[in-house]
Amino acid sequence: MDLQGAVKDIIAWDGTLSSSDFSLSAHTFSEKWKRFNPSFPPWQWIPCLKHHLVASHKVEGYLSLENMCHIKSSEFSLQEEESDRSLTWKEESNISQREEPFDNAALVCPEHEVNQYDFHIVYSATYRVPVLYFRSYHGDGQLLPFDEIEKDLPGHSAKLRSESKWTFISHEEHPYLNRPWYKLHPCGTSDWMKLLFNGDSSLNKKDFVIEQYLVSWFSAIGLVVGLKMPLEMLDTVVSNNS
């Protein structure tokens, strides 16, 4: 396809993904995350049988990042807590052994109160876009209600959620685990993803869009829940394909 045809192709694109496109993009995202976050747990691909077609043996799946921890510190001032809240990985075996701060500002000490978080990136067949599901629980396994989770979210999260329809959080059944999880509602995802790629001439190649979709998507979505994506992941997107 010539350049003019490629541009027309991306302009006609509606900002969605097929399930096979999602799988490709998910693997690209997880590989980049592993490359630029070597000290943090990788996103794991969890294969699942296609549950809505009983007679089918087609395998679907989702990305999983679990046991991320929010460390609460009484030593921070209120202003510092608002700006420096982050999620931190800890070893499951012993919190006092090895803990890696998610950013340099995070204070990580074993005596601080810890809430654990699990995150899943799941494909929505209805909206044809990725959806971020998450849940949180205390060290004893008790699930946190949303009013407690909200206290862990970054200070800018409430502002983002009040201004953008694509950051609306709802409580719904996980499509594979059949248990209630929180999710960032995907109703506006295709619209802003289309605007993102159409607005940058270095990104408007259809095959490139599909492969790098989750990288660009998570650069915005992750901020809502305090998961910062390394900027190198985005820099690589542009430099390798410009």
N, C-alpha and C positions, 0 to 999 in steps of 0.2 A: 504494500500500500504506500502511495506517495504521501508527502507531507500534508498536502491539501486534504487528501482523503482521511488521513489520521486525525487532523483537526476537526473535520466534520463528524468523524466517529465519536470523539470525546464530547463534542457539543451535544450530540444526540443522546449521549449516555445520561441515565436518570439518577445516578448516584447510588445505585444498588449493586449487590453482588449475588451471583448464583451460589449454591452450596459448595460446588467444587472450587469456585473462585475464593470463597471464604477459607477453605482448607489450604489453598496455595498461599494466600495472604497471611494466614495464621502461622504457617511454618516459617515464612520470611520474617515475620515479627518476632517469633520466639528465638530464631537464630541471631537476629540483631541484638535482642535483649541480652542473650547469653554472651555475645561478643563484647558488648559495652558495659555489662554489669556482671563481671566475673565473680565478684564477692557476694552476689545476691542469688537467691534461688531462681532457677529458670522457670519459665512458663512451660508446663508439661501439656502435651497433647493427649487427651483422654478419649480413646476410641469408644464409640457406642453403636450398637445396632440401631438401624432406622426404626424407631419405635412406632411411628404412625402407619407403617405398612407392615403388618404382621407377617405376610408371606415373603417379604423382601429380606435379603441378607446383605443389603447395602449398608456399609459402615459409615456413620457420621462421627462427629466428635466435637470437642470444645477444648479451649485452653484453660488451664488451672494454675493458679498461684496461691498457695496456702501457707498458713502459719506466719503471716506478716503481723507485726505487733506495733501497737501504738503505745509508747511509753509515756506515762503521765508523771510530770515532775512538779513538785511543790516549790522547787527552787527558781522556776521561771516566773517573771512578772507576768501579769495578765497580757500586757502588750506583746511580750516575747512569745507567749503561748499562742496568741492569735496568728503571728507571722511565722512561727517556727514549727508548728505542728507537722509531724511527718510520720510515716510508717516505717518500722524498723524490723528487720529480720532477726529472729533469734533461733538458736538450735532448739529443737524439741526436747532433747535429752536433759539439758540443764541450762537455765537462763543465766547462771552465773559464770558459764564457761566462755562462750564466744558470742558476741553480739556486734552486728555491723550497722552503723547508723545509715539511714537512707539518704541523709544529706549532712553536711558538715556542721549544721547548726543544732542537730538533734543531740540531746543529752541522754546518754544510755547508761543506766545504772540498774543493777539487779534488784535494789530495794524499792524501785518505783512501781506503781501500780501498772499492770499490763492488760490491755485488751487485745485479743487475737482476731485477725481478719482473714477470711478466705475470699478470693476473687475468681470468677469464672467469666470467660468471654465466650458467649454462645451465639450461634447463628439463628436469627429469627426468620423462619420461612414466610411469615406473614408480611413483615416489613422488608425482607431481603437485605438486612444489614446486621452487623454485629451488635450484641447487647452485653453490657457489663452487669453481671449479677454479683452480689456480695452479701456476706453475713458477718456478724461479730459476736464474740462470746468471751466471758471471763475465763480465768484459768481453771475454774472448776467445771467448765463446759456449759454454764448457763448462758443462753442467748441474750443479747442486749436488745432492748426495745429501741426504736428509732430516736427517741429523745435523748438517749444516752449516746448513741452513735453520732448524733449531730454535734455533740460536744467534742468529739474527736476529729471532726472534719476541719480542714483548713479554714482560716478566717474568711477567705475570699469565696468559699464554696457557697455560702448562703446567698451571696450577691449573684453568683453565676446562676444558681438554681432559680432565683426570683426573676431574672432577666431573660433566660433562654428556655424555650420549650423543650429543647433536647436534653436538659439536665433535670427534668422532673423525675423524682424518685417515687417508685411505687413498691408495694409488697405483694408479690405474686408467687405462684408455684414455679419452682425450677423445672424446666421442660424435661430434664433427664433424671433428676433425683426425686421428683414428686414431693418436695417439701418446700415450704415458703421461704423465699429469699427476697432481699431487696434488689431492685434493679433500676438502672437509669433508663427511663422510657425512651424508645427509639423513634418516636413519631416524627421528629424533625431531622433525623440523621442523614437521610439521603439528600435532603435539600442543601444542608450546609457542606456535605462532602462534595457535591457537585459544584457548588460555588468555590470551594477550596481549590479543586483541581482545574476548573475552568479559568480561575483567576491567575494562574501561574503557568506561563507558556512552557517552562522547563518541565512541568509535570503532566502536560496534556497529551500523553501517549497512552492509548487504551491498555496495552499490555503492562506498562509500567504502573498505571493507576491501580490495576487489579492486584499486582504483586505488593505494592507499598500501601495499600488501602489502610490496613490496621495500624501501621506505623503512624500515619498522619492522624487517623481517628483517635488513637490512644494519647497522642500528644495533647489533645484537648480534654478528652474524657478522664484521663488519669488525674488531672489537676483537681477535678471535683471531689475526689475521694482521697487526695493527698499522696498519690503515686506519681512521682515525678519521673518522666522519661529522660534519659541522657540526651543532651542536644546533639551529640555525635550521631545518634541514630537518624536524625533529620538531616544533618549535614551530609551524611553518606547518601541519603536519598537523592539530594540535588547533585552532588559532585559526581556520582557514578553514572548519571543519566542526563546531564546537562549538555 
